[in-house]
Amino acid sequence: MSTRDERILELMKELKPTLLDLHNDSHKHAGHTEHLGGAGFTGDTHYKLIIVSPLFEGQSRIDRQRMVMNLLKDEFKNGLHALEIKAKAPSEA
């Protein structure tokens, strides 16, 4: 079984990123025990994602975030609690 980090990175490939950076910030939220259980006690609950994709050209910030969030529905159902998203088109990066 892969880690949540690996699964998120694999899912983001669908957006054809030219830049992809994922940072696990779960250690900053160690006291949030109600979320740790939902993540199988791995603590992999809080992330920051920076993604640059040509698919974001002409898309609003909200539409870009929806594109990312739609790919991660199952992760949120299985313990992912928070994701900070910075999604840009190549012309903005």
C-alpha positions as CSV (number, residue, x, y, z in Angstrom):
1,M,0.0,0.0,0.0
2,S,1.3,3.4,-0.8
3,T,1.5,6.4,1.5
4,R,-1.0,9.2,1.3
5,D,1.8,11.4,0.0
6,E,2.4,9.0,-2.9
7,R,-1.3,8.7,-3.6
8,I,-1.8,12.4,-3.7
9,L,1.2,12.9,-6.0
10,E,0.0,10.1,-8.3
11,L,-3.5,11.6,-8.5
12,M,-2.2,15.1,-9.4
13,K,-0.5,13.6,-12.5
14,E,-3.9,13.7,-14.1
15,L,-3.6,17.6,-14.1
16,K,-0.3,17.3,-16.2
17,P,1.7,19.5,-13.8
18,T,4.8,21.3,-14.8
19,L,5.6,21.9,-11.1
20,L,4.3,19.8,-8.2
21,D,5.3,20.3,-4.6
22,L,3.5,18.5,-1.7
23,H,4.4,19.2,1.9
24,N,3.0,17.2,4.8
25,D,2.2,19.6,7.7
26,S,0.5,17.1,9.9
27,H,3.2,17.4,12.6
28,K,1.9,20.9,13.3
29,H,-1.5,19.4,14.2
30,A,-0.4,16.5,16.4
31,G,-3.0,17.5,19.1
32,H,-5.9,17.0,16.7
33,T,-6.5,13.4,17.8
34,E,-10.0,13.3,16.4
35,H,-8.4,13.5,12.9
36,L,-5.6,11.1,13.6
37,G,-8.0,8.2,14.0
38,G,-9.7,9.0,10.6
39,A,-6.3,8.8,9.0
40,G,-5.6,5.3,10.4
41,F,-3.5,6.8,13.1
42,T,-0.8,7.8,10.6
43,G,-1.2,11.5,11.3
44,D,-1.2,12.2,7.5
45,T,-4.0,14.7,7.8
46,H,-2.7,18.2,6.8
47,Y,-0.9,19.1,3.6
48,K,0.2,22.1,1.5
49,L,0.1,21.6,-2.3
50,I,1.7,23.9,-4.9
51,I,0.8,22.9,-8.5
52,V,1.4,24.6,-11.8
53,S,-0.6,23.1,-14.8
54,P,-1.4,24.3,-18.3
55,L,-4.9,22.9,-17.6
56,F,-5.4,25.9,-15.2
57,E,-5.0,28.5,-18.0
58,G,-8.2,30.5,-18.2
59,Q,-9.7,28.9,-15.1
60,S,-10.7,30.8,-12.0
61,R,-9.0,30.1,-8.6
62,I,-12.1,28.3,-7.4
63,D,-12.3,26.2,-10.5
64,R,-8.6,25.2,-10.2
65,Q,-9.2,24.2,-6.6
66,R,-12.2,22.2,-7.5
67,M,-10.2,20.3,-10.1
68,V,-7.7,19.4,-7.4
69,M,-10.3,18.6,-4.7
70,N,-12.3,16.4,-7.1
71,L,-9.3,14.2,-7.6
72,L,-8.9,13.8,-3.8
73,K,-12.4,12.9,-2.8
74,D,-11.4,9.5,-1.6
75,E,-8.5,10.8,0.4
76,F,-10.8,13.2,2.2
77,K,-13.2,10.3,2.9
78,N,-10.3,8.4,4.4
79,G,-8.8,10.8,6.9
80,L,-7.3,13.7,4.9
81,H,-8.5,16.7,6.8
82,A,-6.9,19.9,5.4
83,L,-5.3,20.8,2.1
84,E,-3.9,24.3,1.4
85,I,-3.8,24.7,-2.4
86,K,-1.8,27.1,-4.5
87,A,-2.8,26.3,-8.1
88,K,-1.3,28.4,-10.9
89,A,-1.2,28.4,-14.7
90,P,2.4,28.4,-16.2
91,S,1.9,32.0,-17.3
92,E,1.5,33.0,-13.7
93,A,4.3,30.9,-12.2
